[in-house]
Amino acid sequence: MKISPSPHNYGKDSVSSLMYGVIVAMIPAMLVSFYFFGLGAIIVTLTSVVSAMAFEWLITKYLLKKEPSLIDGSAIITGLLLAFNVPSNLPIWIILIGSLVAIGMGKMSFGGLGNNPFNPALVGRVFLLISFPVQMTKWPLPGNFPMEYADAATGATPLGVMKEGINNGEPMADILQNIPSHMQMFYGQMGGSLGEVAGLALLIGCLYMLFRGIITWHIPVSVLGSIAIFTGILHLASPEKFADPLFHILTGGVLLGAFFMATDYVTSPMSQKGQIVFGVGIGVLTVVIRVFGAYPEGVSFAILIMNAFVPLINNYIKPKRFGEVKVA
Amino acid sequence: MAKTFSKGGVHPPENKLSANSAIQIVPPTNVVSIPVSQHMGAPSSVIVKKNDQVKVGQLIAQSAGFVSANIHSSVSGVVQKINTIIDTSGYKRKAVIIKVEGDEWMENIDRSAQIIRNFTMSSEEIIKRINEFGIVGLGGATFPSHVKLSIPKGKVAKVLVINGVECEPYLTADHRLMLEKGEEILIGIEIQMKAINVSRAIIGIENNKPDAIAHLTKLASSFKGIEIVGLKVKYPQGGEKQLIKAVMNREVPSGGLPIDVGAVVHNVGTAFAVYEAVQKNKPLFERVVTVTGKSLSKPSNFMARIGVPISNLIEAAGGLPEDTGKVISGGPMMGKSLNSLEVPMAKGVSGVLIMPDNESSRRRQAACIRCAKCVSVCPMGLEPYILMTLAEREMWEREENERIMDCIECGSCSFVCPSNRALLDYIRLGKGAVGKIMRARKA
């Protein structure tokens, strides 16, 4: 007979069931990206996922000299997220570099799953953005399953158009003429990284993760809420100079970041209060970078900066203990 | 919305296989071993010797202090020896071994089925009787009941909270008792209300036992001041502090006792034992125990005498299944696994759970992915992942500051962990070390 201390039973979740749940949640956005960006999106996604898995396997086996294990699915998520965060015409060799940086520098150098302070996919993405600014900011225009890859017609993202227009002092009404409507953006019909355009599909994925209990509402709601409030105030103060809150939420990587990257278990705070502080920090930094910074988009930087604050948040923001009153 | 406690909690599969099996009486075996340490506190001192004749209900070991309890013989026969045996805790303990001869009860025990409603004892007399008749908390903690009923100077009891939650999966002993001995339980509650001088009692029962809620609510209409509250199913609602939060919406302060918020908590099984002691002159020498498991042919509830071997109960429930991997005293969340089936039944054994081999092993532990599930399920608002890391590194001062001593060892953190980390194992180590340091500081 076996002997062990209690408890003697286990809950239904395992690391791999949670990770595969996240992957399932990313499928709608992936399919939408295949539709709008066609062959290019498929090539980028496959390259990114396969190379992320391969790098993790090789590094575990030959550098860490441990038994490699890919079954937890976390490398697939990193690969998918990296693909979601780049344009669909990105050359394969650049994707491979991004994937190596994401897995090698972002994750394995800290000891693998559970130990990395920064979101690996974002480490890879930001590395590419800084190293290859030209290739990383040429966005293919959406079509109906286009078959072009490297030679796809490109254009600016709505955020880029907005930033340039405001900088040139164009009237807001004119700028809005040059970008897709809010509804088009919600479906994903706009230029951008391949996984960030499909607001509706990302929302479906997020609802699935909430329903499965993979994530809680705290981070997504606090990110979106703080962006909406901050840009809302700016917009009300000066509608000519600042775009409306819905525009900010639907464009760039806000939904992708709020649902899939800020909620990354490893790099987000442990207590629910801490998660709200973390989410608000991401929201505020995103708006600050977008509105006052040089880059049109700031979600990636905002998440990475807040990742750095997570240990501090965990140290100072504790859950409310039961019975936290003086003994009478 | 049904009431429940506010912080954390989990929903393990309920598996109440024996909910519909009426309580059956199991006759004692030829030899019984009655341990002298069946309660929290000092072991009792044996007052019989080899070859003494004893009757059912006769005192055989005397309480050895305020926090201790009398122990009575559960059978009639001859004392064979006083020996050291392994009991359900896994430790070697002193026990009185009695060879059974007949079934002769002490003359003053009322064995009739008649329910006696009225009582005349004063508060002091009731507490004295409960002390003499060896009654301890039957929910599992086995804390001597007279201690809880003796309100310390300067404190005032306002409400008697009765625990009919039975939140442990599989166990149905309290459920059956509420259905079959409802009136006796209510009288037992009335007696305890008198003992601590309160006019209000609340029985908390989870909503997965609608029949028990309906039955007791109907019976309670003829009792003054007893309310029945249906609670949303959530583990560990049967924890004393969680139950008080659920039914009274008060938080027992960290390091404090229920009486600090005016509550005294007793289990329904204890209320029944109090009834039998006061109204029937019957000491605590038998109790209801659930014997259950997925592979067991007849999951059952038994009225079993203290001291009979667990193997005897398993036999009565259809015999040990072939695929048995683990046998647990108690439920799957907080029970103790047994290393032998010959350990004797004791006052604190509310269930015997037989787990099939494929569910018995620990799963492989993986790295923490910081998913924060342990933090969100902790009913005490602690951070189990930190407590585990600090225990691994033996950082006891920080462990104390993170309030490790608040942990109630409910096991929700280990249950929910997707990486199968042994959170509670390390937290127990930490509690042991920190408790030692705290005691040394006081001394």
Interface residues (C-beta under 8 A of the other chain):
Chain A: M1 K2 I3 S4 P5 S6 P7 H8 N9 Y10 G11 D13 S14 V15 S17 L18 D72 G112 L113 G114 N115 T216 Y265 V266 S268 P269 M270 S271 Q272 Q275 K318 P319 K320 R321 F322 G323 E324 V325 K326 V327 A328
Chain B: K7 V10 P12 P13 G90 P169 K241 K245 E251 V252 P253 S254 G255 G256 D260 T324 G325 K326 V327 I328 G330 P332 M333 M334 G335 K336 S337 L338 N339 L353 M355 D357 E359 S360 S361 R362 R363 A366 A367 C368 I369 R370 C371 A372 K373 V375 S376 C378 P379 M380 G381 L382 E383 Y385 R403 D406 E409 G411 S414 F415 V416 C417 P418 S419 N420 L424 D425 R428
